[in-house]
Amino acid sequence: MDNTEKSAVSGAARSKASTCDSCTDSSCSAAKRQLNETDQDFQERRALQARLCRIDHKIMVMSGKGGVGKSTVAVNLAMGLMLAGKKVGLLDVDIHGPSVPTMLGLEGATIDQGPEGLLPVELGNLKVMSMGFLLRNPDDAVIWRGPVKGGVIKQFLKDVAWGDLDYLIIDAPPGTGDEPLSVCQLINPIDGAVVVTTPQRVAAMDVRKSITFCAQVGMKVLGVVENMSGFVCPKCGEVTHILRSGGGKRMADDMGVPFLGSIPIDPSVAEAGDMGQAFVLHHASSPTAVLMRSVIAPLLDLPAPAPQA
Ligand code: ADP
């Protein structure tokens, strides 16, 4: 079965579950009220589940530390899936440092209310939601503690009119704090995490913590991406390994998780990010974009969710 056929099958399954009221899946966790759950909590959980049921695959992009290119990977992953013909959502839950609006040239975009909820910003078949769209001034600092952040992430999932999607990519802040924990608690089931690291041992050591986090919360690691792996000379295209290379692959092998591939340091990637252009779209034929697409390829083969009764 090719990807188009898989999409058609999953789309058929999805349309049955667009509301909890019309769904007959008695095994769904939102089918029954839980012990000690208030009516309001139950209704909220059903509303959340109804949104999530319409999304085939949910993938969180994580990293052990900041600056390793996690948002760059998340943006290009979402855009790459869109270019492969998928309907994609990109949710930036980096509440304190949202960079997705800048990387996609969406700074200044605002969110409107539609009949089915908050309307995400659309770029072709890509729907984007970020804390950055809700700040009046890009220099505003968000000073919130864990429970408030969890509430906002819940709203991003439950109150945004995501519609029918093939993939929702969630860009989490670095580390294993409140935001990634909220995402795994709210999205159940979640397909898993893509973990981004750089080749140096220090970064790979931090990313081990992300993998341990995934094991502790019962989330699958879909794979590790080694970003900034070698430097692509802008003049001749030769790749020089200015940082120790291979740390990501070694660590993935050691921890028994898949390795999705390496992306070099390419000055055009940084430039595209600063200019608000998704690299895989605007530099589609460059060798770095080819590598980015090969990292994405296994995610196109994720099995479709089981059809609901
Ligand atoms: P993180 O989300 O991990 O904090 P970002 O994605 O914001 O990291 O990337 C940090 C900086 O590094 C950005 O300026 C980005 O454009 C740049 N960058 C990321 N990956 C690459 C790469 N492969 N080559 C060149 N620059 C990169």
Boltz pocket constraint, residues with backbone or C-beta under 6 A from the ligand:
constraints:
  - pocket:
      binder: B
      contacts: [[A, 63], [A, 65], [A, 66], [A, 67], [A, 68], [A, 69], [A, 70], [A, 71], [A, 72], [A, 73], [A, 99], [A, 227], [A, 228], [A, 263], [A, 264], [A, 265], [A, 266], [A, 267], [A, 268], [A, 269], [A, 270], [A, 271], [A, 273], [A, 274]]
      max_distance: 6.0
